[in-house]
Each structure stands twice: as C-alpha cells, then as structure tokens.
Amino acid sequence: MENLYGPTELTVTCTGYRLPADPARWPRTANGTVPIGTAHPGAETLVVDERLRPAEEGELLVRGAQRFPGYLDPADDPGRFAAGEPGTGLIPCEGGPLTDAHWYRTGDRVARDGEGLVHLGRLDSQVKISGYRVELAEVEEALRARPGVTNAVVVARTDLSAPVLQAVCIGNAPDPAPLLEALQERLPAYMVPRTLLRLPELPLNLNGKTDRGAVAAALDMARRAAPRTPLRTPADRTAAGVLRTPSPSPEGAR
C-alpha cells in the first residue's frame, strides 16, 4: 500500500511512501498520519520557515518536471512561487516569467523525519488561541483516537467575540461528554474545543473535501436550537446536542 501526495499544480502526485507489508513495522508519526515520503524521480522538495530559510518543519516547496508552468491568469502567480537556492537564499516571486528553477509553494506544512516527509496540515490551519499556536490537525487526531469516533473536524471560530475552537465528530460514541473529558487529560486547556457536536455525517464540498464553512454553520444552528434555560450538568448539555467546556485560564495550559 502506498500513500501518494501532490497538489494539482504538480500533476497530481510528487511524493510517495510505501507502507511495509508487516503492519507491526508501520511508522508512528507525531500526528498519527502515514508519511508522504520522498520526492518522485525528477522532483525536488524543500522545507522552509516563514522567511523561506531551510528548516526541519515548515512549508513544502517543490520544483521539477511535474511542476506546472503557472496559472492560466498570470495575476494568480505572485505569492505562489519562490526563486533562489537553499544555499544562497530564496525570495518570494512577485511576478514576471517563471523558469524551471522556480519553486512552487504548496501551502502545506510538513516535517522531516526518518521516513522522509510527514504532512502536518495546511499553513492556514494553524491558528492562535489564548496566545498559543494551535495546529487543528493535532486536535482532530486526538479526537479520532477516542473509541467510537470515526472522524472529527475542528474549526477555529475567529468570527466570534473571542477566538475559540469548536468541533464536530461522527461515529458511534454515544456521549460527547467523555470525549471532551478525555481531551482535557491529553491536551492543554487552550487546545480543548469549547463545543463538541455529534453529526450523522460530515458535510462535504463539491470536491469531496470537508466543508468547514458548513461545519461552522451546523455548530451555529445547534447553538441556536439549544434550550435557553441554564444547562446545569453535562448530561443536560449532552441531551441538548451540544457540549461546552469551560473557558481556558489566561495561562492557557493546565
């Protein structure tokens, strides 16, 4: 079994990792995902930090024969490419003709480990909550690790008066309360979602990917439908369909 990675701009796949035949030898990564491995022949990968300097963890850049020549509208190219070499420095490409030497900026966060590259999520999925950086994929992985949860999505509600995390999950876990209690044991307080809602299925967009906007809408709808009388116990809140956790302390971690 092989795990292949690649955005459309790199002609579908540009890296891959073959799982060992023996499941006992499958790698254990920090976020519980299968590595995306190493670059295909003819492709070159580079991991950079926010200043486009080589790093062990950061944005994945790719170039090579599979890299597309640029967007149909050249006005979409600025910010999506970088020029230069790791040894002499890279700079963002803000326009002009593209050459084979230009790097495509995937917008994906990766880390190097013994198996090549591990996908950590999108750059825009890292948010700041209570002054701490939070990787949404890490919270989602913690939820999926709980018995009875087959999938979970965490959204950062920056549209509210104070940014908070909210989550939905699917599966046969009968009660959201134990799930949040388990997260409170595993994660710092600022990483525990304030709200957890169980759905029959996750909303998908036309591309078959999770529609996070629809997830936020479902959370809002559940909040509006919840009883207006105080919900004094976790059982009361579970019966209402939404379970909320207390706000984290100013220090963030417990």
C-alpha positions in Angstrom: 0.0 0.0 0.0 1.4 3.4 -1.0 0.5 6.9 0.3 0.9 9.4 -2.5 0.9 13.2 -2.1 0.7 16.1 -4.5 -1.4 19.1 -5.4 -2.9 19.5 -8.8 -0.2 22.1 -9.7 2.3 19.3 -9.5 0.5 16.9 -11.8 -1.3 15.0 -9.2 1.5 13.3 -7.1 5.1 14.3 -6.4 6.0 12.3 -3.3 5.1 8.8 -2.0 5.6 6.4 0.8 5.2 2.6 0.7 3.9 1.1 3.9 5.8 -2.1 5.0 4.0 -5.3 4.4 4.0 -6.1 8.1 1.7 -3.7 10.0 3.9 -4.1 13.0 6.5 -2.1 11.1 4.2 0.8 10.2 5.8 4.1 11.3 4.4 6.1 14.2 4.3 9.8 13.5 3.7 12.7 15.8 0.2 13.4 14.3 -0.8 9.7 13.6 -0.7 10.1 9.8 1.1 8.0 7.2 4.2 9.8 6.0 4.1 11.3 2.5 7.6 10.0 2.0 10.2 11.2 -0.5 10.1 13.0 -3.9 9.4 11.1 -7.1 12.4 11.0 -9.6 12.6 14.3 -11.3 11.0 16.2 -8.5 12.9 18.2 -5.8 11.5 19.2 -2.4 12.5 21.8 0.1 11.1 22.7 3.5 11.3 26.3 4.6 10.3 28.5 7.5 8.3 31.7 7.4 11.4 33.6 6.0 11.9 31.0 3.3 15.0 29.6 5.1 15.6 25.8 5.0 14.1 24.2 8.1 13.1 20.8 9.5 9.5 21.8 9.7 7.6 24.4 7.7 6.1 25.0 4.2 6.8 22.4 1.5 8.2 23.8 -1.8 8.5 21.6 -4.9 10.0 22.0 -8.4 10.9 19.7 -11.2 9.4 18.3 -14.4 6.0 17.8 -12.9 5.6 21.4 -11.8 3.0 23.3 -13.9 4.2 26.4 -15.8 2.0 28.8 -13.9 -1.7 29.7 -13.6 -3.8 30.5 -16.7 -4.1 34.0 -15.4 -0.5 35.2 -14.5 -2.1 37.6 -12.0 -2.6 34.5 -9.7 1.2 33.6 -9.8 2.6 36.2 -7.3 3.0 34.7 -3.8 2.7 31.1 -5.1 6.3 30.7 -6.2 9.8 31.3 -4.8 13.1 32.0 -6.6 16.6 31.1 -5.5 18.6 28.3 -4.0 18.8 27.0 -0.4 22.5 27.8 -0.1 22.1 31.4 -1.3 18.6 32.3 -0.1 15.1 32.3 -1.5 12.8 35.2 -2.2 9.0 35.3 -3.0 8.2 35.6 -6.7 6.0 38.7 -7.1 5.6 38.4 -10.9 7.4 38.0 -14.2 8.1 34.9 -16.2 8.6 31.6 -14.5 11.5 29.3 -15.2 12.2 25.6 -14.3 14.2 26.9 -11.4 11.3 28.4 -9.6 9.8 26.6 -6.6 6.1 26.1 -6.2 4.8 27.0 -2.7 2.3 24.3 -1.8 0.9 26.0 1.3 1.3 22.6 3.2 3.1 22.2 6.5 5.4 19.3 6.6 8.2 17.9 8.8 11.2 15.8 8.0 11.6 12.5 9.9 13.3 9.2 9.3 10.6 8.2 6.7 11.0 11.3 4.6 8.2 13.9 5.0 5.2 13.9 7.3 2.2 16.1 6.3 1.1 18.3 9.3 -1.7 20.2 7.6 -2.3 23.4 5.8 -0.5 26.6 6.8 -3.8 28.3 7.2 -4.9 25.5 9.6 -2.5 26.8 12.3 -4.3 29.3 14.5 -3.6 31.3 17.6 -5.8 30.7 20.7 -5.3 32.4 24.0 -1.9 33.5 22.8 -0.8 29.9 21.8 -0.3 28.5 18.3 -2.6 25.5 17.7 -2.5 23.0 14.9 -6.1 22.0 14.2 -5.0 18.6 12.8 -3.4 17.7 16.2 -6.7 18.3 18.0 -8.6 16.4 15.3 -6.2 13.4 15.7 -6.7 13.4 19.4 -10.5 13.2 18.9 -10.2 10.4 16.3 -8.1 8.4 18.7 -11.0 8.1 21.1 -13.1 4.9 20.9 -16.3 5.3 18.9 -15.0 8.3 16.9 -14.5 7.6 13.2 -13.8 11.1 12.1 -13.6 14.6 13.5 -13.2 18.2 12.4 -12.1 21.2 14.4 -12.7 24.8 13.4 -11.3 28.0 14.8 -14.1 30.5 15.3 -12.3 33.8 14.8 -15.6 35.4 13.8 -16.8 35.3 17.4 -16.0 37.9 20.1 -13.1 35.8 21.4 -11.4 33.2 19.1 -12.3 29.6 20.3 -12.1 26.1 18.9 -15.2 24.2 18.2 -15.5 20.6 16.9 -17.8 18.1 15.4 -17.4 14.3 15.2 -19.1 11.3 13.7 -19.2 7.7 14.8 -21.0 5.6 17.4 -19.6 7.4 20.5 -22.9 7.8 22.4 -22.0 10.8 24.6 -19.7 13.8 23.8 -19.0 14.4 27.5 -16.4 11.6 27.9 -14.7 12.7 24.7 -14.1 16.2 26.0 -13.1 14.9 29.4 -10.5 12.6 27.7 -9.2 15.6 25.7 -8.7 17.6 28.8 -6.5 14.8 30.1 -4.4 14.7 27.0 -4.2 18.3 25.7 -3.5 21.7 27.2 -6.7 23.6 28.1 -6.3 26.0 25.2 -6.4 23.1 22.7 -9.6 21.6 24.0 -12.6 22.6 21.9 -15.2 24.7 23.7 -18.0 23.0 21.9 -18.4 19.4 20.6 -21.3 18.4 18.4 -22.0 14.9 17.1 -23.2 14.7 13.5 -24.6 11.8 11.5 -22.0 12.6 8.7 -19.5 15.3 7.8 -20.6 17.9 5.3 -18.6 17.8 2.1 -18.0 20.3 -0.7 -18.1 19.6 -4.5 -14.6 18.3 -4.4 -15.4 15.7 -1.8 -13.4 17.5 1.0 -14.8 18.6 4.3 -16.8 21.8 4.1 -15.5 23.7 7.1 -17.9 26.5 6.5 -20.8 24.1 6.6 -19.4 22.7 9.9 -19.4 26.1 11.4 -23.0 26.6 10.2 -24.0 23.3 11.8 -22.5 24.4 15.1 -24.3 27.7 15.0 -27.6 26.0 14.2 -27.2 23.7 17.1 -26.4 26.6 19.4 -29.5 28.5 18.4 -31.6 25.4 18.8 -30.3 24.6 22.3 -32.7 25.4 25.2 -32.4 28.9 26.6 -32.7 27.7 30.2 -29.5 27.0 32.0 -28.0 23.6 31.4 -26.5 22.7 34.8 -25.0 19.3 34.2 -23.0 17.6 31.4 -26.0 15.3 30.9 -28.3 18.3 30.3 -25.9 19.7 27.8 -25.5 16.4 26.0 -29.2 16.0 25.8 -29.3 19.4 24.1 -27.0 18.1 21.4 -24.0 20.4 22.2 -21.5 20.1 25.0 -19.4 23.0 26.1 -16.3 23.1 28.1 -15.2 26.0 30.5 -13.1 28.7 29.1 -9.3 28.2 29.4 -7.4 30.1 32.0 -5.3 33.1 30.9 -2.2 30.9 31.3 -3.6 28.5 28.7 -2.0 25.3 29.8 -3.2 23.3 32.8 
